[in-house]
Amino acid sequence: MSQNRIVARPYAKAVFELAQKEKRFSEWSQMLALAASCAEDKRIIGLMKNPEFSMAALITLFMDIGKDLYSQEMQNFLQTLGRFKRLQALPEIASLYEEMRSRAERVVNVELISAFPLNDEHQSRFKNALKARMNCDITLECVTDTSIIGGAIIRAGDLIIDGSIRGRLAKLSDAVGIS
């Protein structure tokens, strides 16, 4: 587990609990996404690493960028992160928050990798089958990767189902002892 993920977890949990209590999941998602994209910007990363650029100035920069979107709670949150020099953890905080939100809303983000693009009917069939199996709503992201030759790979959190021809060939070569 990355150091940023360890640092980010309690902050993400606190934000999640606040958003859940106030029923403001979507608003917090938007605010965290903007703050995370700022923290990932190369120019801002340079400022975070510059010892001559004060933390107060950095916090002010974050506030100015999101002034039309950030609530008072978000502004307080950014000040807290800045005070403890944790602004660089914002992308991980946003990611963890979205995972918690998905679990609370019983939505699973699924990545479906196939050798060829899937039409709407196939996507719908996959989505319905996964919805029935996982007993929750599914957000499906389809990716095309010709290197899998055929079949599909499904990734949903920790669950990975490899039904690709490449995966089957790899299993077969392992069973036969071919490197």
C-alpha positions in Angstrom: 0.0 0.0 0.0 1.4 3.4 -1.0 2.3 5.9 1.7 -0.1 8.4 0.2 -2.9 5.8 0.5 -2.2 5.3 4.2 -2.1 9.0 4.8 -5.2 9.6 2.8 -7.5 7.0 4.4 -8.5 8.9 7.5 -9.1 12.1 5.6 -11.2 10.3 3.0 -13.2 8.6 5.7 -13.9 11.9 7.5 -15.0 13.6 4.2 -17.1 10.5 3.4 -18.8 10.6 6.8 -19.6 14.3 6.4 -20.9 13.9 2.9 -23.0 10.9 4.0 -24.5 12.7 7.0 -25.4 15.8 4.9 -26.4 13.7 1.8 -24.0 15.6 -0.4 -22.0 12.8 -2.1 -22.1 14.4 -5.6 -21.0 17.9 -4.3 -18.1 16.4 -2.4 -17.1 14.3 -5.5 -16.9 17.5 -7.6 -14.9 19.4 -5.0 -12.5 16.6 -4.4 -12.0 16.0 -8.1 -11.1 19.6 -8.7 -8.7 19.7 -5.7 -7.1 16.4 -6.8 -6.6 17.6 -10.3 -4.9 20.7 -8.9 -2.6 18.6 -6.7 -1.6 16.5 -9.8 -0.8 19.6 -11.9 2.9 19.7 -12.6 3.1 23.5 -11.9 1.4 23.1 -8.5 3.6 20.1 -7.7 6.6 22.3 -8.4 5.2 24.9 -6.0 4.7 22.3 -3.3 8.3 21.3 -3.6 9.6 24.9 -3.7 10.7 25.8 -0.1 10.4 29.5 -1.0 6.6 29.2 -1.7 4.8 29.2 1.6 2.1 26.8 2.5 -0.3 29.7 3.2 0.2 30.8 -0.4 -0.4 27.3 -1.7 -3.6 27.0 0.3 -4.7 30.4 -1.1 -4.0 29.1 -4.6 -6.1 26.0 -4.1 -8.9 28.2 -2.7 -8.8 30.7 -5.6 -8.9 27.9 -8.1 -12.1 26.4 -6.5 -13.7 29.6 -5.2 -16.9 29.1 -7.2 -17.2 25.4 -6.2 -15.7 24.9 -2.7 -18.1 25.0 0.3 -16.9 26.3 3.6 -16.3 22.8 4.8 -14.1 22.1 1.8 -12.1 25.3 2.4 -11.6 24.2 6.0 -10.6 20.8 4.8 -8.0 22.2 2.5 -6.6 24.4 5.3 -6.3 21.4 7.5 -4.5 19.4 4.8 -2.2 22.4 4.1 -1.4 22.8 7.8 -0.3 19.2 8.0 1.5 19.3 4.6 -0.9 16.7 3.1 -2.1 18.5 0.0 -0.2 16.1 -2.2 -2.5 13.3 -0.8 -5.6 14.9 -2.5 -5.7 12.5 -5.5 -5.6 9.5 -3.2 -8.2 11.1 -0.9 -10.5 11.6 -3.8 -10.0 8.1 -5.1 -10.7 6.5 -1.7 -13.7 8.8 -1.2 -15.1 7.6 -4.5 -14.6 3.9 -3.5 -16.5 4.5 -0.3 -19.2 6.4 -2.1 -19.6 3.5 -4.6 -20.0 1.0 -1.8 -22.5 3.2 0.0 -24.5 3.7 -3.1 -24.1 0.0 -4.0 -22.5 0.8 -7.4 -19.5 -1.1 -8.6 -17.2 0.3 -11.3 -16.3 -2.5 -13.7 -13.7 -2.4 -16.4 -14.4 -4.8 -19.3 -11.4 -5.4 -21.6 -12.2 -7.1 -24.9 -10.3 -7.8 -28.0 -12.8 -6.0 -30.1 -15.2 -3.1 -29.4 -18.5 -4.3 -28.0 -21.8 -3.0 -29.3 -24.6 -1.7 -27.1 -26.4 -5.0 -26.9 -23.3 -6.9 -25.7 -22.5 -4.2 -23.2 -26.0 -4.4 -21.9 -25.9 -8.2 -21.6 -22.6 -8.0 -19.7 -23.9 -5.3 -17.4 -27.1 -7.2 -16.6 -25.2 -10.4 -15.9 -22.8 -8.7 -13.6 -25.6 -6.8 -11.9 -27.3 -10.1 -11.1 -24.1 -11.8 -10.0 -22.9 -8.9 -7.8 -26.4 -7.7 -6.6 -25.7 -4.0 -7.2 -25.7 -1.4 -9.9 -22.9 -1.5 -12.4 -20.9 1.3 -14.1 -19.3 -0.3 -17.1 -16.2 1.0 -18.7 -15.3 -0.8 -21.9 -11.7 -1.0 -23.2 -10.4 -2.6 -26.3 -7.1 -4.5 -26.2 -6.3 -6.6 -29.3 -3.4 -8.3 -27.4 -5.9 -10.5 -25.5 -6.7 -12.1 -28.9 -10.3 -12.9 -28.0 -12.7 -13.2 -25.0 -12.7 -10.7 -22.2 -11.2 -9.7 -18.9 -13.5 -8.2 -16.2 -12.1 -6.1 -13.4 -14.4 -5.0 -10.5 -12.4 -3.9 -7.5 -10.5 -7.0 -6.2 -12.5 -9.4 -8.5 -10.7 -10.2 -11.8 -12.3 -12.7 -14.2 -9.9 -13.5 -17.1 -11.8 -15.2 -19.9 -9.4 -14.0 -22.5 -7.7 -16.4 -25.0 -4.3 -14.9 -24.0 -5.1 -15.8 -20.3 -6.2 -19.4 -21.2 -3.0 -19.9 -23.3 -0.9 -18.7 -20.4 -2.6 -21.2 -18.0 -2.2 -24.0 -20.6 1.6 -23.2 -21.0 2.0 -23.2 -17.2 0.3 -26.5 -16.9 2.5 -28.0 -19.6 5.6 -26.4 -18.2 6.3 -24.1 -21.2 7.9 -20.8 -20.2 
